[in-house]
């Protein structure tokens, strides 16, 4: 059951990368950065509830990992684009 969902998600991601390009990754990265900032702010304002602190800390770790992944994807996309643009002429 999960395999078809993953396959569709992969196809959608590939289609968005092809049609939108780097702005797709930039939008995702900006959204994640905003969520990280919101969670960090919430963490500072939350009471000393261990459950609340744990929940927000877990979200911060997850969003940070997703942001690192998105930045890596954006870099790979830009690197591929740059390499294809500056290929030496065929002899």
OpenMM code with the backbone's topology and positions (N, CA, C; nanometers):
from openmm import Vec3, app, unit

residues = "UNK UNK UNK UNK UNK UNK UNK UNK UNK UNK UNK UNK UNK UNK UNK UNK UNK UNK UNK UNK UNK UNK UNK UNK UNK UNK UNK UNK UNK UNK UNK UNK UNK UNK UNK UNK UNK UNK UNK UNK UNK UNK UNK UNK UNK UNK UNK UNK UNK UNK UNK UNK UNK UNK UNK UNK UNK UNK UNK UNK UNK UNK UNK UNK UNK UNK UNK UNK UNK UNK UNK UNK UNK UNK UNK UNK UNK UNK UNK UNK UNK UNK UNK UNK UNK UNK UNK UNK UNK UNK UNK".split()
positions = [
    Vec3(0.0812, -0.1197, 0.0000),
    Vec3(0.0000, 0.0000, 0.0000),
    Vec3(0.0860, 0.1267, 0.0000),
    Vec3(0.1957, 0.1235, 0.0738),
    Vec3(0.2796, 0.2434, 0.0831),
    Vec3(0.3598, 0.2659, -0.0446),
    Vec3(0.3925, 0.1570, -0.1141),
    Vec3(0.4743, 0.1693, -0.2357),
    Vec3(0.4076, 0.2546, -0.3437),
    Vec3(0.2794, 0.2353, -0.3733),
    Vec3(0.2160, 0.3223, -0.4739),
    Vec3(0.2142, 0.4702, -0.4315),
    Vec3(0.1955, 0.4947, -0.3036),
    Vec3(0.1964, 0.6327, -0.2538),
    Vec3(0.3350, 0.6939, -0.2727),
    Vec3(0.4387, 0.6174, -0.2386),
    Vec3(0.5757, 0.6667, -0.2558),
    Vec3(0.6080, 0.6896, -0.4029),
    Vec3(0.5619, 0.5998, -0.4888),
    Vec3(0.5863, 0.6136, -0.6325),
    Vec3(0.5198, 0.7406, -0.6860),
    Vec3(0.3964, 0.7648, -0.6436),
    Vec3(0.3252, 0.8867, -0.6865),
    Vec3(0.3939, 1.0123, -0.6332),
    Vec3(0.4365, 1.0064, -0.5094),
    Vec3(0.5056, 1.1216, -0.4513),
    Vec3(0.6357, 1.1496, -0.5263),
    Vec3(0.7071, 1.0475, -0.5623),
    Vec3(0.8319, 1.0633, -0.6375),
    Vec3(0.8056, 1.1244, -0.7751),
    Vec3(0.7006, 1.0759, -0.8417),
    Vec3(0.6666, 1.1310, -0.9734),
    Vec3(0.6246, 1.2770, -0.9626),
    Vec3(0.5447, 1.3091, -0.8614),
    Vec3(0.5022, 1.4474, -0.8412),
    Vec3(0.6216, 1.5372, -0.8122),
    Vec3(0.7125, 1.4892, -0.7278),
    Vec3(0.8328, 1.5664, -0.6965),
    Vec3(0.9161, 1.5896, -0.8220),
    Vec3(0.9346, 1.4856, -0.9024),
    Vec3(1.0127, 1.4983, -1.0265),
    Vec3(0.9446, 1.5958, -1.1226),
    Vec3(0.8116, 1.5893, -1.1326),
    Vec3(0.7381, 1.6792, -1.2213),
    Vec3(0.7531, 1.8242, -1.1740),
    Vec3(0.7408, 1.8471, -1.0438),
    Vec3(0.7563, 1.9833, -0.9907),
    Vec3(0.8981, 2.0357, -1.0128),
    Vec3(0.9983, 1.9487, -0.9923),
    Vec3(1.1371, 1.9915, -1.0164),
    Vec3(1.1578, 2.0288, -1.1621),
    Vec3(1.0973, 1.9523, -1.2523),
    Vec3(1.1115, 1.9777, -1.3952),
    Vec3(1.0378, 2.1051, -1.4357),
    Vec3(0.9162, 2.1223, -1.3900),
    Vec3(0.8333, 2.2359, -1.4313),
    Vec3(0.8677, 2.3656, -1.3587),
    Vec3(0.8972, 2.3577, -1.2299),
    Vec3(0.9208, 2.4785, -1.1507),
    Vec3(1.0700, 2.5034, -1.1313),
    Vec3(1.1479, 2.3969, -1.1172),
    Vec3(1.2923, 2.4105, -1.1030),
    Vec3(1.3352, 2.4577, -0.9659),
    Vec3(1.4438, 2.5353, -0.9590),
    Vec3(1.4975, 2.5801, -0.8310),
    Vec3(1.3972, 2.6548, -0.7411),
    Vec3(1.3032, 2.7322, -0.7964),
    Vec3(1.2068, 2.7967, -0.7058),
    Vec3(1.1265, 2.6964, -0.6226),
    Vec3(1.1046, 2.5763, -0.6756),
    Vec3(1.0336, 2.4725, -0.6001),
    Vec3(1.1084, 2.4407, -0.4717),
    Vec3(1.2384, 2.4183, -0.4825),
    Vec3(1.3187, 2.3882, -0.3646),
    Vec3(1.3327, 2.5110, -0.2747),
    Vec3(1.3420, 2.6271, -0.3350),
    Vec3(1.3524, 2.7498, -0.2556),
    Vec3(1.2253, 2.7718, -0.1731),
    Vec3(1.1095, 2.7496, -0.2333),
    Vec3(0.9831, 2.7663, -0.1614),
    Vec3(0.9750, 2.6674, -0.0452),
    Vec3(1.0114, 2.5433, -0.0700),
    Vec3(1.0097, 2.4438, 0.0377),
    Vec3(1.1084, 2.4810, 0.1486),
    Vec3(1.2274, 2.5251, 0.1094),
    Vec3(1.3280, 2.5641, 0.2077),
    Vec3(1.2839, 2.6840, 0.2907),
    Vec3(1.2243, 2.7825, 0.2245),
    Vec3(1.1755, 2.9009, 0.2965),
    Vec3(1.0645, 2.8606, 0.3939),
    Vec3(0.9744, 2.7755, 0.3496),
    Vec3(0.8675, 2.7283, 0.4379),
    Vec3(0.9216, 2.6559, 0.5596),
    Vec3(1.0221, 2.5727, 0.5383),
    Vec3(1.0833, 2.5017, 0.6509),
    Vec3(1.1544, 2.5983, 0.7448),
    Vec3(1.2250, 2.6969, 0.6889),
    Vec3(1.2941, 2.7955, 0.7731),
    Vec3(1.1936, 2.8741, 0.8571),
    Vec3(1.0800, 2.9087, 0.7991),
    Vec3(0.9760, 2.9794, 0.8746),
    Vec3(0.9238, 2.8919, 0.9878),
    Vec3(0.8999, 2.7650, 0.9593),
    Vec3(0.8524, 2.6733, 1.0635),
    Vec3(0.9564, 2.6552, 1.1738),
    Vec3(1.0842, 2.6482, 1.1371),
    Vec3(1.1896, 2.6364, 1.2381),
    Vec3(1.1880, 2.7594, 1.3281),
    Vec3(1.1777, 2.8768, 1.2683),
    Vec3(1.1723, 3.0000, 1.3478),
    Vec3(1.0500, 3.0051, 1.4375),
    Vec3(0.9352, 2.9633, 1.3854),
    Vec3(0.8118, 2.9625, 1.4653),
    Vec3(0.8235, 2.8657, 1.5823),
    Vec3(0.8791, 2.7480, 1.5562),
    Vec3(0.8952, 2.6499, 1.6637),
    Vec3(0.9981, 2.6949, 1.7666),
    Vec3(1.1044, 2.7576, 1.7217),
    Vec3(1.2050, 2.8080, 1.8158),
    Vec3(1.1433, 2.9149, 1.9046),
    Vec3(1.0629, 3.0026, 1.8457),
    Vec3(0.9954, 3.1069, 1.9231),
    Vec3(0.8974, 3.0448, 2.0222),
    Vec3(0.8234, 2.9443, 1.9778),
    Vec3(0.7284, 2.8755, 2.0645),
    Vec3(0.8004, 2.8038, 2.1781),
    Vec3(0.9161, 2.7476, 2.1490),
    Vec3(0.9940, 2.6784, 2.2513),
    Vec3(1.0375, 2.7749, 2.3601),
    Vec3(1.0722, 2.8986, 2.3224),
    Vec3(1.1131, 2.9978, 2.4219),
    Vec3(0.9960, 3.0444, 2.5080),
    Vec3(0.8750, 3.0421, 2.4512),
    Vec3(0.7591, 3.0926, 2.5236),
    Vec3(0.6823, 2.9857, 2.6001),
    Vec3(0.7093, 2.8603, 2.5708),
    Vec3(0.6317, 2.7519, 2.6323),
    Vec3(0.6669, 2.7391, 2.7797),
    Vec3(0.5729, 2.6874, 2.8543),
    Vec3(0.6006, 2.6610, 2.9957),
    Vec3(0.7060, 2.5529, 3.0096),
    Vec3(0.7327, 2.5169, 3.1271),
    Vec3(0.8372, 2.4170, 3.1532),
    Vec3(0.7856, 2.2738, 3.1433),
    Vec3(0.6788, 2.2539, 3.0688),
    Vec3(0.6218, 2.1209, 3.0514),
    Vec3(0.7198, 2.0336, 2.9737),
    Vec3(0.7668, 1.9249, 3.0330),
    Vec3(0.8611, 1.8379, 2.9612),
    Vec3(0.8021, 1.7825, 2.8307),
    Vec3(0.6735, 1.7512, 2.8307),
    Vec3(0.6120, 1.6971, 2.7086),
    Vec3(0.6114, 1.8019, 2.5984),
    Vec3(0.5783, 1.9272, 2.6325),
    Vec3(0.5765, 2.0348, 2.5338),
    Vec3(0.7148, 2.0646, 2.4804),
    Vec3(0.8114, 2.0680, 2.5694),
    Vec3(0.9497, 2.0937, 2.5273),
    Vec3(0.9989, 1.9805, 2.4370),
    Vec3(0.9688, 1.8573, 2.4729),
    Vec3(1.0114, 1.7430, 2.3922),
    Vec3(0.9473, 1.7493, 2.2538),
    Vec3(0.8179, 1.7792, 2.2482),
    Vec3(0.7455, 1.7840, 2.1206),
    Vec3(0.8050, 1.8894, 2.0278),
    Vec3(0.8268, 2.0082, 2.0806),
    Vec3(0.8794, 2.1169, 1.9969),
    Vec3(1.0240, 2.0901, 1.9577),
    Vec3(1.1030, 2.0357, 2.0487),
    Vec3(1.2415, 2.0016, 2.0156),
    Vec3(1.2455, 1.8968, 1.9054),
    Vec3(1.1578, 1.7979, 1.9135),
    Vec3(1.1506, 1.6953, 1.8092),
    Vec3(1.1124, 1.7582, 1.6752),
    Vec3(1.0172, 1.8517, 1.6761),
    Vec3(0.9789, 1.9211, 1.5524),
    Vec3(1.0961, 2.0008, 1.4969),
    Vec3(1.1704, 2.0680, 1.5825),
    Vec3(1.2859, 2.1457, 1.5367),
    Vec3(1.3900, 2.0563, 1.4716),
    Vec3(1.4148, 1.9417, 1.5310),
    Vec3(1.5118, 1.8475, 1.4736),
    Vec3(1.4624, 1.7980, 1.3377),
    Vec3(1.3349, 1.7628, 1.3299),
    Vec3(1.2785, 1.7143, 1.2036),
    Vec3(1.2838, 1.8216, 1.0960),
    Vec3(1.2385, 1.9427, 1.1278),
    Vec3(1.2395, 2.0505, 1.0285),
    Vec3(1.3826, 2.0861, 0.9869),
    Vec3(1.4749, 2.0804, 1.0799),
    Vec3(1.6150, 2.1093, 1.0458),
    Vec3(1.6691, 2.0042, 0.9492),
    Vec3(1.6374, 1.8778, 0.9744),
    Vec3(1.6817, 1.7707, 0.8842),
    Vec3(1.6186, 1.7875, 0.7461),
    Vec3(1.4908, 1.8228, 0.7433),
    Vec3(1.4249, 1.8449, 0.6146),
    Vec3(1.4844, 1.9647, 0.5408),
    Vec3(1.5194, 2.0689, 0.6143),
    Vec3(1.5805, 2.1859, 0.5517),
    Vec3(1.7173, 2.1513, 0.4938),
    Vec3(1.7972, 2.0759, 0.5670),
    Vec3(1.9275, 2.0332, 0.5152),
    Vec3(1.9080, 1.9502, 0.3885),
    Vec3(1.8091, 1.8610, 0.3903),
    Vec3(1.7807, 1.7793, 0.2719),
    Vec3(1.7406, 1.8682, 0.1537),
    Vec3(1.6525, 1.9644, 0.1771),
    Vec3(1.6076, 2.0528, 0.0691),
    Vec3(1.7230, 2.1350, 0.0131),
    Vec3(1.8086, 2.1846, 0.0988),
    Vec3(1.9233, 2.2617, 0.0510),
    Vec3(2.0169, 2.1746, -0.0313),
    Vec3(2.0335, 2.0489, 0.0106),
    Vec3(2.1147, 1.9552, -0.0672),
    Vec3(2.0526, 1.9263, -0.2027),
    Vec3(1.9211, 1.9102, -0.2060),
    Vec3(1.8508, 1.8880, -0.3327),
    Vec3(1.8629, 2.0096, -0.4243),
    Vec3(1.8481, 2.1264, -0.3677),
    Vec3(1.8605, 2.2489, -0.4468),
    Vec3(2.0011, 2.2611, -0.5041),
    Vec3(2.1018, 2.2329, -0.4229),
    Vec3(2.2402, 2.2401, -0.4699),
    Vec3(2.2637, 2.1390, -0.5825),
    Vec3(2.2146, 2.0162, -0.5651),
    Vec3(2.2318, 1.9135, -0.6690),
    Vec3(2.1624, 1.9561, -0.7978),
    Vec3(2.0441, 2.0141, -0.7861),
    Vec3(1.9715, 2.0593, -0.9047),
    Vec3(2.0477, 2.1710, -0.9762),
    Vec3(2.0968, 2.2660, -0.8995),
    Vec3(2.1711, 2.3768, -0.9593),
    Vec3(2.3028, 2.3296, -1.0198),
    Vec3(2.3681, 2.2347, -0.9535),
    Vec3(2.4940, 2.1804, -1.0051),
    Vec3(2.4708, 2.1076, -1.1374),
    Vec3(2.3654, 2.0293, -1.1458),
    Vec3(2.3311, 1.9587, -1.2691),
    Vec3(2.2991, 2.0577, -1.3802),
    Vec3(2.2234, 2.1588, -1.3449),
    Vec3(2.1873, 2.2619, -1.4429),
    Vec3(2.3113, 2.3362, -1.4914),
    Vec3(2.4002, 2.3687, -1.3997),
    Vec3(2.5229, 2.4392, -1.4356),
    Vec3(2.6116, 2.3514, -1.5245),
    Vec3(2.6221, 2.2228, -1.4903),
    Vec3(2.7057, 2.1319, -1.5693),
    Vec3(2.6503, 2.1147, -1.7107),
    Vec3(2.5190, 2.1082, -1.7242),
    Vec3(2.4621, 2.0902, -1.8574),
    Vec3(2.4724, 2.2177, -1.9406),
    Vec3(2.4759, 2.3301, -1.8763),
    Vec3(2.4851, 2.4577, -1.9476),
    Vec3(2.6271, 2.4828, -1.9993),
    Vec3(2.7268, 2.4335, -1.9275),
    Vec3(2.8663, 2.4624, -1.9625),
    Vec3(2.9426, 2.3383, -2.0062),
    Vec3(2.8791, 2.2532, -2.0828),
    Vec3(2.9482, 2.1345, -2.1363),
    Vec3(3.0417, 2.1798, -2.2487),
    Vec3(3.1590, 2.1186, -2.2560),
    Vec3(3.2482, 2.1534, -2.3664),
    Vec3(3.1893, 2.1052, -2.4990),
    Vec3(3.2169, 2.1752, -2.6069),
    Vec3(3.1639, 2.1348, -2.7372),
    Vec3(3.2162, 1.9986, -2.7789),
    Vec3(3.1313, 1.9227, -2.8477),
    Vec3(3.1717, 1.7915, -2.8957),
    Vec3(3.2614, 1.8076, -3.0168),
    Vec3(3.3662, 1.7268, -3.0219),
    Vec3(3.4610, 1.7346, -3.1336),
    Vec3(3.4351, 1.6278, -3.2355),
] * unit.nanometer
topology = app.Topology()
chain = topology.addChain("A")
for resn in residues:
    res = topology.addResidue(resn, chain)
    for name in ("N", "CA", "C"):
        topology.addAtom(name, app.Element.getBySymbol(name[0]), res)
